[in-house]
Amino acid sequence: MDKADKFIPYEKQSKKKQREYDRKRRVTWGFNPATRNMQNPRAYNRQKARKGNLDDLLSVPFYGRGANRK
């Protein structure tokens, strides 16, 4: 039986080995969910309002020089 095959309980492992084991098991999120906040859906959103105005402008028919003009 090799040293690597031998089971050593977590409590008996050195602090360094415990930290290494914990680091492997820990899931990394890529961001901190505690610092992220949800937007209030009832609050006024300037960016959303600005987008809405752009959509309104684009929906207005454009009367300019076209193929139908005589």
C-alpha positions, -999 to 999 in steps of 0.1 A, spaced: 0 0 0 15 34 -11 13 66 9 -11 80 -18 -36 51 -13 -37 55 25 -69 73 37 -63 101 62 -93 117 80 -99 154 73 -93 164 109 -59 147 110 -46 163 78 -24 194 80 -40 228 76 -23 232 42 -39 199 30 -73 208 45 -72 242 26 -62 224 -6 -91 199 -2 -116 227 6 -104 247 -24 -110 218 -47 -146 212 -34 -155 249 -33 -177 260 -63 -165 292 -80 -193 314 -92 -172 339 -112 -190 368 -94 -201 376 -59 -240 372 -57 -240 392 -24 -228 423 -42 -253 421 -71 -287 438 -66 -319 433 -85 -334 462 -103 -367 475 -91 -392 468 -119 -414 497 -109 -386 522 -108 -381 546 -138 -354 534 -161 -339 560 -183 -322 535 -207 -355 517 -212 -373 549 -218 -347 561 -243 -350 528 -262 -388 532 -263 -385 566 -279 -362 552 -306 -387 525 -314 -414 551 -317 -393 571 -342 -386 541 -363 -422 531 -366 -433 565 -382 -435 561 -420 -408 580 -439 -421 602 -467 -392 611 -489 -380 606 -524 -391 572 -535 -397 551 -566 -434 561 -566 -428 598 -571 -435 613 -605 
